[in-house]
Amino acid sequence: MKVRIREISDKTDECLIIECVEVTPDIESIRSYALSKGTTLTGSRDDHIYQFNLSDVLYFEAFGEQVFAYTKSKGYALKFRLYELEKAYSDRHFIRCSKSFVINLMKLESISPALNGRFTAHMKNGEKILISRQYVPEIKRAVLGGTNHGL
Amino acid sequence: MDFKTFFVKRVMMSFFVSVTCISVAMALIGMAFEPNARFGYEAFLSPVLFGTLASLPLMVKYSKKELSPKQIVARSVIHLVLLEAVLLSVLWFARLLTGISMAVSLGTSICIIDVTVHLVLWLQDSRTAKEFNEALHKLQKTCT
C-alpha cells in the first residue's frame, strides 16, 4: 500500500483518507487507531483540569458514582458514565470487560485464564483486571474476529 | 448474575447432566456386572434423586457480586466437601455402602472427577488465551 503525507497549515483541517478496494479488518484497525490518536479527553485530578490523549488511556473504571480514566501512571475523574464511554469509543478498541471496567485493547499485554470461565487481563503497565464470564465472548469476537474459537 | 439465572443456568443444567450421566453409568455397570438383575419402576427415581443431591451443593457457588479467584477456590473446595458429604451420607443411610474401604474409594473417585473437570476447563481456557494473545499481538502490530 502506498503512503502519502501532505503537510497543511491549519490543524483543524487535518484528516486521514484511506483509499482501498475493500474495508478489511486491517483497514478498520488503522481507522480505529487514527481515531483514538486524534481524540483527547478532559479529566480532573487534585482539583486541576487536565487534557490527555484517548490513546494513552489503559482503562476506564466506574467506582461508585464516579468514572475514572487511567493512563500509565495517572488517574483522572471524568464527567461521563461508563456506558457512554463504552459506546463512544467501541470503534477505537475500547471494550467492556466487566460491570466496572472498559479496557483499551491496544494497552492489553495478554490474558490468562482465571477460574470459573473468566480471564485475567494483564495490562501493559502491569495491572491486572478481571474479565467477567459474560463479557468473554464479546472480547474474543473483537480480537479473534467472527470465529467462535471454542466458545 | 441473579439467583434465578444462576439456578436455571447452572443448577438445572448440572441436574440434567447428572441425571443423564447417572442413568448411562447405571445401565453400563449393570449390563457389565449384573446383567440378569431386574428392578421395579422405583429404579427410575434413583438417577433423579442422586442428580438432585449432586446439584444442590452448587448453591454455595452463587454470589450476586463478582467473586475473587481466592473466593472461587474456597467455594469450590466447600462445594466438593459438601458433595462428598451429601452423597456418602445418603449411600450410607441407604445401606449401599458396605464398608469404610468402599466409602474411601468412592470419595476418592468423586474428588478425582471434580479435580479433573476443573483441570480440563483450565486447559481449555489456556488454549483460548493462547489463541487470543496471538491474535491480540497481531492486531496491535497492525495498528502501530
Interface residues (C-beta under 8 A of the other chain):
Chain A: D26 S29 I30 S32 Y33 H93 S98 K99 L105 M106 L108 S110 I111 S112 P113 A114 L115 N116 G117 F119 L130 S132 Q134 I139 K140 V143 L144 G145 H149 G150
Chain B: M1 E66 L67 P69 I72 V73 S76 H118 L121 W122 Q124 D125 S126 R127 T128 A129 E131 F132 N133 A135 L136 L139 Q140 T142 C143 T144
